[in-house]
Amino acid sequence: MQIEASNKFSNLPPGKVTFASVDCDRNPTIAQKYSVNKYPTLKIFRNGELIKKEYRGQRSVDALAEFVNKQTQSTVQSFSSKGDLAMKID
């Protein structure tokens, strides 16, 4: 599933989305550091920092791709006028 999911993001700039796997039996220090106690566990990092939201959705390529797309969308909003901004704030 990891390779199929990563292929969905091959059009993005390098480093935008990276998939990795860790054998927690061979790397218990990593498992402990990131509180991995069941398998499989999918952790999300943004700019090298672990984010609190862990993927708990369906284990399918499409569901994972949708989740990753939502996580990589910008939260910055542009406004064409002060009035538009004021309406959004109120």
PyMOL Python script that loads the backbone (N, CA, C, O; Angstrom):
from pymol import cmd

cmd.read_pdbstr("""\
ATOM      1  N   MET A   1       0.824  -1.190   0.000  1.00  0.00           N
ATOM      2  CA  MET A   1       0.000   0.000   0.000  1.00  0.00           C
ATOM      3  C   MET A   1       0.869   1.255   0.000  1.00  0.00           C
ATOM      4  O   MET A   1       0.516   2.241  -0.647  1.00  0.00           O
ATOM      5  N   GLN A   2       1.991   1.240   0.707  1.00  0.00           N
ATOM      6  CA  GLN A   2       2.854   2.414   0.814  1.00  0.00           C
ATOM      7  C   GLN A   2       3.341   2.880  -0.552  1.00  0.00           C
ATOM      8  O   GLN A   2       3.303   4.075  -0.844  1.00  0.00           O
ATOM      9  N   ILE A   3       3.794   1.961  -1.389  1.00  0.00           N
ATOM     10  CA  ILE A   3       4.299   2.327  -2.710  1.00  0.00           C
ATOM     11  C   ILE A   3       3.172   2.852  -3.580  1.00  0.00           C
ATOM     12  O   ILE A   3       3.347   3.851  -4.277  1.00  0.00           O
ATOM     13  N   GLU A   4       2.021   2.199  -3.553  1.00  0.00           N
ATOM     14  CA  GLU A   4       0.876   2.656  -4.349  1.00  0.00           C
ATOM     15  C   GLU A   4       0.447   4.051  -3.915  1.00  0.00           C
ATOM     16  O   GLU A   4       0.150   4.896  -4.759  1.00  0.00           O
ATOM     17  N   ALA A   5       0.410   4.301  -2.614  1.00  0.00           N
ATOM     18  CA  ALA A   5       0.015   5.618  -2.113  1.00  0.00           C
ATOM     19  C   ALA A   5       1.044   6.668  -2.496  1.00  0.00           C
ATOM     20  O   ALA A   5       0.678   7.775  -2.893  1.00  0.00           O
ATOM     21  N   SER A   6       2.322   6.339  -2.384  1.00  0.00           N
ATOM     22  CA  SER A   6       3.349   7.329  -2.722  1.00  0.00           C
ATOM     23  C   SER A   6       3.305   7.686  -4.202  1.00  0.00           C
ATOM     24  O   SER A   6       3.639   8.812  -4.571  1.00  0.00           O
ATOM     25  N   ASN A   7       2.900   6.750  -5.054  1.00  0.00           N
ATOM     26  CA  ASN A   7       2.773   7.042  -6.483  1.00  0.00           C
ATOM     27  C   ASN A   7       1.709   8.100  -6.749  1.00  0.00           C
ATOM     28  O   ASN A   7       1.798   8.828  -7.738  1.00  0.00           O
ATOM     29  N   LYS A   8       0.707   8.194  -5.883  1.00  0.00           N
ATOM     30  CA  LYS A   8      -0.347   9.207  -6.050  1.00  0.00           C
ATOM     31  C   LYS A   8       0.205  10.620  -5.881  1.00  0.00           C
ATOM     32  O   LYS A   8      -0.411  11.585  -6.335  1.00  0.00           O
ATOM     33  N   PHE A   9       1.365  10.748  -5.229  1.00  0.00           N
ATOM     34  CA  PHE A   9       1.930  12.066  -4.945  1.00  0.00           C
ATOM     35  C   PHE A   9       3.216  12.325  -5.716  1.00  0.00           C
ATOM     36  O   PHE A   9       3.976  13.229  -5.370  1.00  0.00           O
ATOM     37  N   SER A  10       3.462  11.542  -6.754  1.00  0.00           N
ATOM     38  CA  SER A  10       4.705  11.678  -7.511  1.00  0.00           C
ATOM     39  C   SER A  10       4.798  13.001  -8.265  1.00  0.00           C
ATOM     40  O   SER A  10       5.890  13.401  -8.671  1.00  0.00           O
ATOM     41  N   ASN A  11       3.672  13.686  -8.458  1.00  0.00           N
ATOM     42  CA  ASN A  11       3.675  14.966  -9.167  1.00  0.00           C
ATOM     43  C   ASN A  11       4.009  16.146  -8.254  1.00  0.00           C
ATOM     44  O   ASN A  11       4.180  17.265  -8.739  1.00  0.00           O
ATOM     45  N   LEU A  12       4.105  15.918  -6.954  1.00  0.00           N
ATOM     46  CA  LEU A  12       4.408  16.994  -6.005  1.00  0.00           C
ATOM     47  C   LEU A  12       5.910  17.247  -5.945  1.00  0.00           C
ATOM     48  O   LEU A  12       6.701  16.375  -6.306  1.00  0.00           O
ATOM     49  N   PRO A  13       6.309  18.442  -5.488  1.00  0.00           N
ATOM     50  CA  PRO A  13       7.745  18.730  -5.353  1.00  0.00           C
ATOM     51  C   PRO A  13       8.415  17.732  -4.400  1.00  0.00           C
ATOM     52  O   PRO A  13       7.781  17.255  -3.459  1.00  0.00           O
ATOM     53  N   PRO A  14       9.684  17.417  -4.640  1.00  0.00           N
ATOM     54  CA  PRO A  14      10.396  16.478  -3.760  1.00  0.00           C
ATOM     55  C   PRO A  14      10.327  16.916  -2.299  1.00  0.00           C
ATOM     56  O   PRO A  14      10.519  18.089  -1.978  1.00  0.00           O
ATOM     57  N   GLY A  15      10.053  15.965  -1.431  1.00  0.00           N
ATOM     58  CA  GLY A  15       9.999  16.251  -0.001  1.00  0.00           C
ATOM     59  C   GLY A  15       8.645  16.711   0.505  1.00  0.00           C
ATOM     60  O   GLY A  15       8.448  16.813   1.716  1.00  0.00           O
ATOM     61  N   LYS A  16       7.708  16.991  -0.387  1.00  0.00           N
ATOM     62  CA  LYS A  16       6.379  17.440   0.044  1.00  0.00           C
ATOM     63  C   LYS A  16       5.659  16.324   0.796  1.00  0.00           C
ATOM     64  O   LYS A  16       5.056  16.560   1.843  1.00  0.00           O
ATOM     65  N   VAL A  17       5.724  15.113   0.259  1.00  0.00           N
ATOM     66  CA  VAL A  17       5.140  13.939   0.911  1.00  0.00           C
ATOM     67  C   VAL A  17       6.166  12.817   0.829  1.00  0.00           C
ATOM     68  O   VAL A  17       6.636  12.468  -0.254  1.00  0.00           O
ATOM     69  N   THR A  18       6.505  12.258   1.977  1.00  0.00           N
ATOM     70  CA  THR A  18       7.463  11.156   2.037  1.00  0.00           C
ATOM     71  C   THR A  18       6.860  10.030   2.867  1.00  0.00           C
ATOM     72  O   THR A  18       6.339  10.264   3.958  1.00  0.00           O
ATOM     73  N   PHE A  19       6.930   8.831   2.356  1.00  0.00           N
ATOM     74  CA  PHE A  19       6.468   7.661   3.093  1.00  0.00           C
ATOM     75  C   PHE A  19       7.686   6.885   3.570  1.00  0.00           C
ATOM     76  O   PHE A  19       8.663   6.736   2.836  1.00  0.00           O
ATOM     77  N   ALA A  20       7.623   6.398   4.785  1.00  0.00           N
ATOM     78  CA  ALA A  20       8.704   5.578   5.339  1.00  0.00           C
ATOM     79  C   ALA A  20       8.093   4.498   6.213  1.00  0.00           C
ATOM     80  O   ALA A  20       6.989   4.656   6.734  1.00  0.00           O
ATOM     81  N   SER A  21       8.808   3.418   6.368  1.00  0.00           N
ATOM     82  CA  SER A  21       8.347   2.366   7.274  1.00  0.00           C
ATOM     83  C   SER A  21       9.483   1.992   8.214  1.00  0.00           C
ATOM     84  O   SER A  21      10.661   2.064   7.864  1.00  0.00           O
ATOM     85  N   VAL A  22       9.091   1.592   9.416  1.00  0.00           N
ATOM     86  CA  VAL A  22      10.054   1.220  10.447  1.00  0.00           C
ATOM     87  C   VAL A  22       9.642  -0.127  11.022  1.00  0.00           C
ATOM     88  O   VAL A  22       8.482  -0.321  11.387  1.00  0.00           O
ATOM     89  N   ASP A  23      10.575  -1.044  11.104  1.00  0.00           N
ATOM     90  CA  ASP A  23      10.335  -2.320  11.774  1.00  0.00           C
ATOM     91  C   ASP A  23      10.518  -2.065  13.263  1.00  0.00           C
ATOM     92  O   ASP A  23      11.645  -1.989  13.754  1.00  0.00           O
ATOM     93  N   CYS A  24       9.412  -1.934  13.975  1.00  0.00           N
ATOM     94  CA  CYS A  24       9.463  -1.564  15.396  1.00  0.00           C
ATOM     95  C   CYS A  24      10.029  -2.673  16.276  1.00  0.00           C
ATOM     96  O   CYS A  24      10.498  -2.396  17.380  1.00  0.00           O
ATOM     97  N   ASP A  25       9.995  -3.915  15.816  1.00  0.00           N
ATOM     98  CA  ASP A  25      10.622  -4.996  16.581  1.00  0.00           C
ATOM     99  C   ASP A  25      12.141  -4.851  16.560  1.00  0.00           C
ATOM    100  O   ASP A  25      12.818  -5.179  17.535  1.00  0.00           O
ATOM    101  N   ARG A  26      12.663  -4.364  15.453  1.00  0.00           N
ATOM    102  CA  ARG A  26      14.111  -4.164  15.336  1.00  0.00           C
ATOM    103  C   ARG A  26      14.547  -2.777  15.797  1.00  0.00           C
ATOM    104  O   ARG A  26      15.733  -2.544  16.034  1.00  0.00           O
ATOM    105  N   ASN A  27      13.603  -1.867  15.923  1.00  0.00           N
ATOM    106  CA  ASN A  27      13.902  -0.486  16.320  1.00  0.00           C
ATOM    107  C   ASN A  27      12.995  -0.058  17.470  1.00  0.00           C
ATOM    108  O   ASN A  27      12.212   0.879  17.312  1.00  0.00           O
ATOM    109  N   PRO A  28      13.081  -0.715  18.613  1.00  0.00           N
ATOM    110  CA  PRO A  28      12.172  -0.407  19.724  1.00  0.00           C
ATOM    111  C   PRO A  28      12.326   1.015  20.270  1.00  0.00           C
ATOM    112  O   PRO A  28      11.379   1.564  20.832  1.00  0.00           O
ATOM    113  N   THR A  29      13.494   1.607  20.111  1.00  0.00           N
ATOM    114  CA  THR A  29      13.697   2.981  20.584  1.00  0.00           C
ATOM    115  C   THR A  29      12.802   3.945  19.809  1.00  0.00           C
ATOM    116  O   THR A  29      12.205   4.853  20.388  1.00  0.00           O
ATOM    117  N   ILE A  30      12.716   3.741  18.508  1.00  0.00           N
ATOM    118  CA  ILE A  30      11.854   4.594  17.677  1.00  0.00           C
ATOM    119  C   ILE A  30      10.393   4.358  18.040  1.00  0.00           C
ATOM    120  O   ILE A  30       9.624   5.311  18.168  1.00  0.00           O
ATOM    121  N   ALA A  31      10.006   3.105  18.206  1.00  0.00           N
ATOM    122  CA  ALA A  31       8.624   2.781  18.573  1.00  0.00           C
ATOM    123  C   ALA A  31       8.250   3.451  19.887  1.00  0.00           C
ATOM    124  O   ALA A  31       7.160   4.007  20.016  1.00  0.00           O
ATOM    125  N   GLN A  32       9.141   3.399  20.848  1.00  0.00           N
ATOM    126  CA  GLN A  32       8.867   4.015  22.150  1.00  0.00           C
ATOM    127  C   GLN A  32       8.816   5.534  22.036  1.00  0.00           C
ATOM    128  O   GLN A  32       7.933   6.170  22.612  1.00  0.00           O
ATOM    129  N   LYS A  33       9.750   6.116  21.301  1.00  0.00           N
ATOM    130  CA  LYS A  33       9.806   7.576  21.153  1.00  0.00           C
ATOM    131  C   LYS A  33       8.502   8.133  20.580  1.00  0.00           C
ATOM    132  O   LYS A  33       8.047   9.201  20.989  1.00  0.00           O
ATOM    133  N   TYR A  34       7.903   7.405  19.629  1.00  0.00           N
ATOM    134  CA  TYR A  34       6.699   7.896  18.964  1.00  0.00           C
ATOM    135  C   TYR A  34       5.432   7.167  19.410  1.00  0.00           C
ATOM    136  O   TYR A  34       4.406   7.235  18.733  1.00  0.00           O
ATOM    137  N   SER A  35       5.498   6.479  20.529  1.00  0.00           N
ATOM    138  CA  SER A  35       4.335   5.808  21.132  1.00  0.00           C
ATOM    139  C   SER A  35       3.634   4.856  20.172  1.00  0.00           C
ATOM    140  O   SER A  35       2.406   4.854  20.075  1.00  0.00           O
ATOM    141  N   VAL A  36       4.406   4.061  19.476  1.00  0.00           N
ATOM    142  CA  VAL A  36       3.841   3.050  18.586  1.00  0.00           C
ATOM    143  C   VAL A  36       3.692   1.769  19.390  1.00  0.00           C
ATOM    144  O   VAL A  36       4.678   1.159  19.803  1.00  0.00           O
ATOM    145  N   ASN A  37       2.434   1.369  19.607  1.00  0.00           N
ATOM    146  CA  ASN A  37       2.199   0.159  20.388  1.00  0.00           C
ATOM    147  C   ASN A  37       1.232  -0.807  19.708  1.00  0.00           C
ATOM    148  O   ASN A  37       0.855  -1.829  20.281  1.00  0.00           O
ATOM    149  N   LYS A  38       0.838  -0.477  18.494  1.00  0.00           N
ATOM    150  CA  LYS A  38       0.023  -1.395  17.693  1.00  0.00           C
ATOM    151  C   LYS A  38       0.414  -1.204  16.235  1.00  0.00           C
ATOM    152  O   LYS A  38       0.926  -0.156  15.842  1.00  0.00           O
ATOM    153  N   TYR A  39       0.163  -2.239  15.445  1.00  0.00           N
ATOM    154  CA  TYR A  39       0.607  -2.204  14.052  1.00  0.00           C
ATOM    155  C   TYR A  39      -0.565  -2.447  13.113  1.00  0.00           C
ATOM    156  O   TYR A  39      -1.430  -3.254  13.455  1.00  0.00           O
ATOM    157  N   PRO A  40      -0.650  -1.810  11.965  1.00  0.00           N
ATOM    158  CA  PRO A  40       0.237  -0.725  11.547  1.00  0.00           C
ATOM    159  C   PRO A  40      -0.179   0.590  12.184  1.00  0.00           C
ATOM    160  O   PRO A  40      -1.354   0.792  12.491  1.00  0.00           O
ATOM    161  N   THR A  41       0.759   1.465  12.379  1.00  0.00           N
ATOM    162  CA  THR A  41       0.507   2.809  12.891  1.00  0.00           C
ATOM    163  C   THR A  41       1.043   3.796  11.865  1.00  0.00           C
ATOM    164  O   THR A  41       2.172   3.660  11.394  1.00  0.00           O
ATOM    165  N   LEU A  42       0.240   4.777  11.525  1.00  0.00           N
ATOM    166  CA  LEU A  42       0.652   5.796  10.563  1.00  0.00           C
ATOM    167  C   LEU A  42       0.788   7.127  11.284  1.00  0.00           C
ATOM    168  O   LEU A  42      -0.193   7.660  11.803  1.00  0.00           O
ATOM    169  N   LYS A  43       1.984   7.657  11.318  1.00  0.00           N
ATOM    170  CA  LYS A  43       2.274   8.936  11.967  1.00  0.00           C
ATOM    171  C   LYS A  43       2.488   9.988  10.889  1.00  0.00           C
ATOM    172  O   LYS A  43       2.985   9.690   9.803  1.00  0.00           O
ATOM    173  N   ILE A  44       2.111  11.210  11.199  1.00  0.00           N
ATOM    174  CA  ILE A  44       2.261  12.315  10.264  1.00  0.00           C
ATOM    175  C   ILE A  44       3.245  13.321  10.855  1.00  0.00           C
ATOM    176  O   ILE A  44       3.124  13.719  12.014  1.00  0.00           O
ATOM    177  N   PHE A  45       4.216  13.723  10.044  1.00  0.00           N
ATOM    178  CA  PHE A  45       5.180  14.748  10.441  1.00  0.00           C
ATOM    179  C   PHE A  45       5.024  15.931   9.500  1.00  0.00           C
ATOM    180  O   PHE A  45       4.865  15.753   8.293  1.00  0.00           O
ATOM    181  N   ARG A  46       5.070  17.123  10.045  1.00  0.00           N
ATOM    182  CA  ARG A  46       5.024  18.339   9.232  1.00  0.00           C
ATOM    183  C   ARG A  46       6.264  19.153   9.580  1.00  0.00           C
ATOM    184  O   ARG A  46       6.483  19.510  10.737  1.00  0.00           O
ATOM    185  N   ASN A  47       7.071  19.441   8.561  1.00  0.00           N
ATOM    186  CA  ASN A  47       8.330  20.173   8.756  1.00  0.00           C
ATOM    187  C   ASN A  47       9.202  19.502   9.814  1.00  0.00           C
ATOM    188  O   ASN A  47       9.841  20.176  10.622  1.00  0.00           O
ATOM    189  N   GLY A  48       9.222  18.180   9.801  1.00  0.00           N
ATOM    190  CA  GLY A  48      10.058  17.421  10.720  1.00  0.00           C
ATOM    191  C   GLY A  48       9.494  17.239  12.112  1.00  0.00           C
ATOM    192  O   GLY A  48      10.124  16.598  12.954  1.00  0.00           O
ATOM    193  N   GLU A  49       8.320  17.787  12.372  1.00  0.00           N
ATOM    194  CA  GLU A  49       7.698  17.691  13.695  1.00  0.00           C
ATOM    195  C   GLU A  49       6.475  16.782  13.635  1.00  0.00           C
ATOM    196  O   GLU A  49       5.654  16.882  12.723  1.00  0.00           O
ATOM    197  N   LEU A  50       6.368  15.903  14.613  1.00  0.00           N
ATOM    198  CA  LEU A  50       5.216  15.013  14.700  1.00  0.00           C
ATOM    199  C   LEU A  50       3.971  15.833  15.016  1.00  0.00           C
ATOM    200  O   LEU A  50       3.963  16.614  15.967  1.00  0.00           O
ATOM    201  N   ILE A  51       2.919  15.657  14.218  1.00  0.00           N
ATOM    202  CA  ILE A  51       1.674  16.350  14.536  1.00  0.00           C
ATOM    203  C   ILE A  51       0.802  15.412  15.357  1.00  0.00           C
ATOM    204  O   ILE A  51       0.967  14.193  15.307  1.00  0.00           O
ATOM    205  N   LYS A  52      -0.108  15.976  16.096  1.00  0.00           N
ATOM    206  CA  LYS A  52      -0.925  15.190  17.022  1.00  0.00           C
ATOM    207  C   LYS A  52      -1.891  14.260  16.313  1.00  0.00           C
ATOM    208  O   LYS A  52      -2.209  13.184  16.818  1.00  0.00           O
ATOM    209  N   LYS A  53      -2.360  14.674  15.141  1.00  0.00           N
ATOM    210  CA  LYS A  53      -3.373  13.877  14.451  1.00  0.00           C
ATOM    211  C   LYS A  53      -2.736  12.650  13.804  1.00  0.00           C
ATOM    212  O   LYS A  53      -1.894  12.768  12.914  1.00  0.00           O
ATOM    213  N   GLU A  54      -3.143  11.497  14.257  1.00  0.00           N
ATOM    214  CA  GLU A  54      -2.657  10.229  13.717  1.00  0.00           C
ATOM    215  C   GLU A  54      -3.711   9.688  12.757  1.00  0.00           C
ATOM    216  O   GLU A  54      -4.909   9.825  13.005  1.00  0.00           O
ATOM    217  N   TYR A  55      -3.273   9.082  11.674  1.00  0.00           N
ATOM    218  CA  TYR A  55      -4.215   8.522  10.711  1.00  0.00           C
ATOM    219  C   TYR A  55      -4.896   7.297  11.301  1.00  0.00           C
ATOM    220  O   TYR A  55      -4.240   6.329  11.686  1.00  0.00           O
ATOM    221  N   ARG A  56      -6.217   7.354  11.365  1.00  0.00           N
ATOM    222  CA  ARG A  56      -6.989   6.235  11.902  1.00  0.00           C
ATOM    223  C   ARG A  56      -8.070   5.777  10.923  1.00  0.00           C
ATOM    224  O   ARG A  56      -8.994   5.052  11.291  1.00  0.00           O
ATOM    225  N   GLY A  57      -7.938   6.210   9.684  1.00  0.00           N
ATOM    226  CA  GLY A  57      -8.951   5.888   8.688  1.00  0.00           C
ATOM    227  C   GLY A  57      -8.770   4.517   8.070  1.00  0.00           C
ATOM    228  O   GLY A  57      -7.959   3.704   8.513  1.00  0.00           O
ATOM    229  N   GLN A  58      -9.552   4.292   7.038  1.00  0.00           N
ATOM    230  CA  GLN A  58      -9.543   3.034   6.308  1.00  0.00           C
ATOM    231  C   GLN A  58      -8.161   2.787   5.711  1.00  0.00           C
ATOM    232  O   GLN A  58      -7.504   3.723   5.255  1.00  0.00           O
ATOM    233  N   ARG A  59      -7.728   1.557   5.714  1.00  0.00           N
ATOM    234  CA  ARG A  59      -6.412   1.199   5.184  1.00  0.00           C
ATOM    235  C   ARG A  59      -6.513   0.887   3.695  1.00  0.00           C
ATOM    236  O   ARG A  59      -6.334  -0.252   3.263  1.00  0.00           O
ATOM    237  N   SER A  60      -6.804   1.932   2.926  1.00  0.00           N
ATOM    238  CA  SER A  60      -6.831   1.792   1.472  1.00  0.00           C
ATOM    239  C   SER A  60      -6.025   2.939   0.880  1.00  0.00           C
ATOM    240  O   SER A  60      -5.841   3.977   1.516  1.00  0.00           O
ATOM    241  N   VAL A  61      -5.551   2.743  -0.331  1.00  0.00           N
ATOM    242  CA  VAL A  61      -4.741   3.768  -0.989  1.00  0.00           C
ATOM    243  C   VAL A  61      -5.535   5.056  -1.151  1.00  0.00           C
ATOM    244  O   VAL A  61      -5.021   6.137  -0.866  1.00  0.00           O
ATOM    245  N   ASP A  62      -6.778   4.958  -1.604  1.00  0.00           N
ATOM    246  CA  ASP A  62      -7.580   6.160  -1.838  1.00  0.00           C
ATOM    247  C   ASP A  62      -7.866   6.915  -0.545  1.00  0.00           C
ATOM    248  O   ASP A  62      -7.785   8.143  -0.517  1.00  0.00           O
ATOM    249  N   ALA A  63      -8.197   6.201   0.519  1.00  0.00           N
ATOM    250  CA  ALA A  63      -8.490   6.860   1.797  1.00  0.00           C
ATOM    251  C   ALA A  63      -7.240   7.534   2.354  1.00  0.00           C
ATOM    252  O   ALA A  63      -7.309   8.654   2.859  1.00  0.00           O
ATOM    253  N   LEU A  64      -6.106   6.858   2.262  1.00  0.00           N
ATOM    254  CA  LEU A  64      -4.855   7.445   2.739  1.00  0.00           C
ATOM    255  C   LEU A  64      -4.480   8.660   1.904  1.00  0.00           C
ATOM    256  O   LEU A  64      -4.047   9.675   2.451  1.00  0.00           O
ATOM    257  N   ALA A  65      -4.640   8.572   0.590  1.00  0.00           N
ATOM    258  CA  ALA A  65      -4.324   9.696  -0.291  1.00  0.00           C
ATOM    259  C   ALA A  65      -5.201  10.901   0.030  1.00  0.00           C
ATOM    260  O   ALA A  65      -4.713  12.032   0.047  1.00  0.00           O
ATOM    261  N   GLU A  66      -6.471  10.677   0.280  1.00  0.00           N
ATOM    262  CA  GLU A  66      -7.375  11.775   0.637  1.00  0.00           C
ATOM    263  C   GLU A  66      -6.929  12.438   1.940  1.00  0.00           C
ATOM    264  O   GLU A  66      -6.919  13.665   2.043  1.00  0.00           O
ATOM    265  N   PHE A  67      -6.567  11.639   2.920  1.00  0.00           N
ATOM    266  CA  PHE A  67      -6.105  12.170   4.202  1.00  0.00           C
ATOM    267  C   PHE A  67      -4.831  12.995   4.016  1.00  0.00           C
ATOM    268  O   PHE A  67      -4.721  14.100   4.548  1.00  0.00           O
ATOM    269  N   VAL A  68      -3.879  12.464   3.268  1.00  0.00           N
ATOM    270  CA  VAL A  68      -2.617  13.176   3.049  1.00  0.00           C
ATOM    271  C   VAL A  68      -2.868  14.476   2.289  1.00  0.00           C
ATOM    272  O   VAL A  68      -2.260  15.499   2.602  1.00  0.00           O
ATOM    273  N   ASN A  69      -3.754  14.447   1.297  1.00  0.00           N
ATOM    274  CA  ASN A  69      -4.085  15.675   0.563  1.00  0.00           C
ATOM    275  C   ASN A  69      -4.613  16.748   1.506  1.00  0.00           C
ATOM    276  O   ASN A  69      -4.227  17.912   1.398  1.00  0.00           O
ATOM    277  N   LYS A  70      -5.480  16.372   2.420  1.00  0.00           N
ATOM    278  CA  LYS A  70      -6.023  17.342   3.378  1.00  0.00           C
ATOM    279  C   LYS A  70      -4.929  17.889   4.287  1.00  0.00           C
ATOM    280  O   LYS A  70      -4.937  19.071   4.632  1.00  0.00           O
ATOM    281  N   GLN A  71      -3.992  17.033   4.672  1.00  0.00           N
ATOM    282  CA  GLN A  71      -2.919  17.460   5.568  1.00  0.00           C
ATOM    283  C   GLN A  71      -1.923  18.388   4.884  1.00  0.00           C
ATOM    284  O   GLN A  71      -1.268  19.189   5.551  1.00  0.00           O
ATOM    285  N   THR A  72      -1.798  18.291   3.561  1.00  0.00           N
ATOM    286  CA  THR A  72      -0.810  19.101   2.847  1.00  0.00           C
ATOM    287  C   THR A  72      -1.389  20.380   2.261  1.00  0.00           C
ATOM    288  O   THR A  72      -0.658  21.179   1.676  1.00  0.00           O
ATOM    289  N   GLN A  73      -2.679  20.581   2.408  1.00  0.00           N
ATOM    290  CA  GLN A  73      -3.283  21.808   1.897  1.00  0.00           C
ATOM    291  C   GLN A  73      -2.881  22.990   2.764  1.00  0.00           C
ATOM    292  O   GLN A  73      -2.756  22.871   3.983  1.00  0.00           O
ATOM    293  N   SER A  74      -2.687  24.106   2.130  1.00  0.00           N
ATOM    294  CA  SER A  74      -2.320  25.325   2.844  1.00  0.00           C
ATOM    295  C   SER A  74      -3.504  25.837   3.657  1.00  0.00           C
ATOM    296  O   SER A  74      -4.650  25.764   3.215  1.00  0.00           O
ATOM    297  N   THR A  75      -3.219  26.350   4.838  1.00  0.00           N
ATOM    298  CA  THR A  75      -4.263  26.942   5.671  1.00  0.00           C
ATOM    299  C   THR A  75      -4.299  28.458   5.514  1.00  0.00           C
ATOM    300  O   THR A  75      -5.073  29.138   6.189  1.00  0.00           O
ATOM    301  N   VAL A  76      -3.466  28.984   4.628  1.00  0.00           N
ATOM    302  CA  VAL A  76      -3.427  30.424   4.377  1.00  0.00           C
ATOM    303  C   VAL A  76      -4.577  30.796   3.452  1.00  0.00           C
ATOM    304  O   VAL A  76      -4.809  30.136   2.439  1.00  0.00           O
ATOM    305  N   GLN A  77      -5.293  31.856   3.809  1.00  0.00           N
ATOM    306  CA  GLN A  77      -6.387  32.341   2.979  1.00  0.00           C
ATOM    307  C   GLN A  77      -6.056  33.741   2.489  1.00  0.00           C
ATOM    308  O   GLN A  77      -5.475  34.540   3.224  1.00  0.00           O
ATOM    309  N   SER A  78      -6.421  34.038   1.258  1.00  0.00           N
ATOM    310  CA  SER A  78      -6.221  35.365   0.681  1.00  0.00           C
ATOM    311  C   SER A  78      -7.566  36.074   0.588  1.00  0.00           C
ATOM    312  O   SER A  78      -8.594  35.452   0.323  1.00  0.00           O
ATOM    313  N   PHE A  79      -7.540  37.373   0.809  1.00  0.00           N
ATOM    314  CA  PHE A  79      -8.750  38.184   0.721  1.00  0.00           C
ATOM    315  C   PHE A  79      -8.497  39.321  -0.247  1.00  0.00           C
ATOM    316  O   PHE A  79      -7.426  39.928  -0.240  1.00  0.00           O
ATOM    317  N   SER A  80      -9.487  39.607  -1.081  1.00  0.00           N
ATOM    318  CA  SER A  80      -9.315  40.636  -2.101  1.00  0.00           C
ATOM    319  C   SER A  80      -9.596  42.038  -1.577  1.00  0.00           C
ATOM    320  O   SER A  80      -9.252  43.026  -2.225  1.00  0.00           O
ATOM    321  N   SER A  81     -10.224  42.127  -0.402  1.00  0.00           N
ATOM    322  CA  SER A  81     -10.509  43.450   0.156  1.00  0.00           C
ATOM    323  C   SER A  81     -10.585  43.374   1.675  1.00  0.00           C
ATOM    324  O   SER A  81     -10.712  42.293   2.250  1.00  0.00           O
ATOM    325  N   LYS A  82     -10.507  44.524   2.307  1.00  0.00           N
ATOM    326  CA  LYS A  82     -10.654  44.581   3.765  1.00  0.00           C
ATOM    327  C   LYS A  82     -12.055  44.141   4.177  1.00  0.00           C
ATOM    328  O   LYS A  82     -12.242  43.549   5.240  1.00  0.00           O
ATOM    329  N   GLY A  83     -13.029  44.433   3.334  1.00  0.00           N
ATOM    330  CA  GLY A  83     -14.403  44.030   3.618  1.00  0.00           C
ATOM    331  C   GLY A  83     -14.549  42.512   3.665  1.00  0.00           C
ATOM    332  O   GLY A  83     -15.218  41.970   4.544  1.00  0.00           O
ATOM    333  N   ASP A  84     -13.914  41.829   2.707  1.00  0.00           N
ATOM    334  CA  ASP A  84     -13.948  40.362   2.707  1.00  0.00           C
ATOM    335  C   ASP A  84     -13.310  39.804   3.972  1.00  0.00           C
ATOM    336  O   ASP A  84     -13.812  38.848   4.563  1.00  0.00           O
ATOM    337  N   LEU A  85     -12.206  40.407   4.378  1.00  0.00           N
ATOM    338  CA  LEU A  85     -11.525  39.976   5.600  1.00  0.00           C
ATOM    339  C   LEU A  85     -12.411  40.218   6.815  1.00  0.00           C
ATOM    340  O   LEU A  85     -12.529  39.353   7.683  1.00  0.00           O
ATOM    341  N   ALA A  86     -13.031  41.388   6.879  1.00  0.00           N
ATOM    342  CA  ALA A  86     -13.897  41.726   8.011  1.00  0.00           C
ATOM    343  C   ALA A  86     -15.069  40.748   8.108  1.00  0.00           C
ATOM    344  O   ALA A  86     -15.456  40.352   9.207  1.00  0.00           O
ATOM    345  N   MET A  87     -15.637  40.358   6.960  1.00  0.00           N
ATOM    346  CA  MET A  87     -16.745  39.404   6.967  1.00  0.00           C
ATOM    347  C   MET A  87     -16.288  38.046   7.494  1.00  0.00           C
ATOM    348  O   MET A  87     -17.034  37.372   8.203  1.00  0.00           O
ATOM    349  N   LYS A  88     -15.087  37.652   7.157  1.00  0.00           N
ATOM    350  CA  LYS A  88     -14.573  36.356   7.607  1.00  0.00           C
ATOM    351  C   LYS A  88     -14.309  36.369   9.111  1.00  0.00           C
ATOM    352  O   LYS A  88     -14.534  35.365   9.787  1.00  0.00           O
ATOM    353  N   ILE A  89     -13.838  37.488   9.633  1.00  0.00           N
ATOM    354  CA  ILE A  89     -13.526  37.602  11.056  1.00  0.00           C
ATOM    355  C   ILE A  89     -14.799  37.603  11.886  1.00  0.00           C
ATOM    356  O   ILE A  89     -14.846  36.986  12.950  1.00  0.00           O
ATOM    357  N   ASP A  90     -15.830  38.291  11.410  1.00  0.00           N
ATOM    358  CA  ASP A  90     -17.092  38.390  12.162  1.00  0.00           C
ATOM    359  C   ASP A  90     -17.857  37.150  12.045  1.00  0.00           C
ATOM    360  O   ASP A  90     -18.946  37.042  12.608  1.00  0.00           O
TER     361      ASP A  90
END
""", "prot")
cmd.dss("prot")
cmd.show_as("cartoon", "prot")
cmd.util.cbc("prot")
cmd.orient("prot")
